[in-house]
Amino acid sequence: MAQASPLAQFEIKPLIPIKLGGLDLSFTNSALFMTLTLMAVVAFLVLGMRRRALVPGRWQSMVELSYGFVGNLIRDTIGPEGRSYFPLVFTIFMFVLFGNMLGMMPYSFTFTSHIAVTFAMASVIFIGVTILGFAKHGAHFFSFFLPPGAPMFIAPLLIVIEIISYLSRPISLSVRLFANMLAGHTLLKVFAGFIVSLGAFGVVPLAFVVALTGLEFVIAFLQAFVFTILTCLYINDALHLH
């Protein structure tokens, strides 16, 4: 029997077809797992804090650790001003983290492995941070594109480089998450296919699959962390410029 393509797991399938004129607004498997991720995050936070015990249990401790982790991340990268942006940063971290982790379950769908999803999130962050920069600094925000102390005779070249670097932020932010999740899940699927086809000798690829699965869980967390810390750095740039 022919093995399914390793890329078949990333196929977006409509679950509830919805057509509005020329637009396809179907509820897909990607939308389903985004919804499940949102529900999982809400359940994790609400149920974990429902007792609010002075001596926290394991579940409450995990919620408090999540709050503390993101809070420390904001304090270290943005400073005291960053506390206002805690809800945004915390939401981004938990959504990406739970989306990555949920995608590790068998027969699930990893929506963070689609560039359309990650680019949409990165674009919203980029636009929001840019608006924040202009709201706080006005026209002085343009000074961000000229590093302080730079010789004026190379200013035109530096400004062009800085603008290109700034405009590439949503691309680099989205591609980093998308590429890592896509590559890891594809590799897992390839090795899993060898387990059945090699029969008794499949113990070798099975060992690789077990090791790669553990590595993928680590990568799932690290990619959520990287996506979040870059968001914090972008907010810091908007607030403090250089």
PyMOL commands that set and color helices and strands:
alter all, ss='L'
color gray80, all
select helices_A, chain A and resi 6-10+29-48+58-77+80-102+111-113+115-145+152-167+169-197+199-240
alter helices_A, ss='H'
color red, helices_A
select strands_A, chain A and resi 14-16+19-20+23-24+27-28
alter strands_A, ss='S'
color yellow, strands_A
deselect
rebuild
show_as cartoon
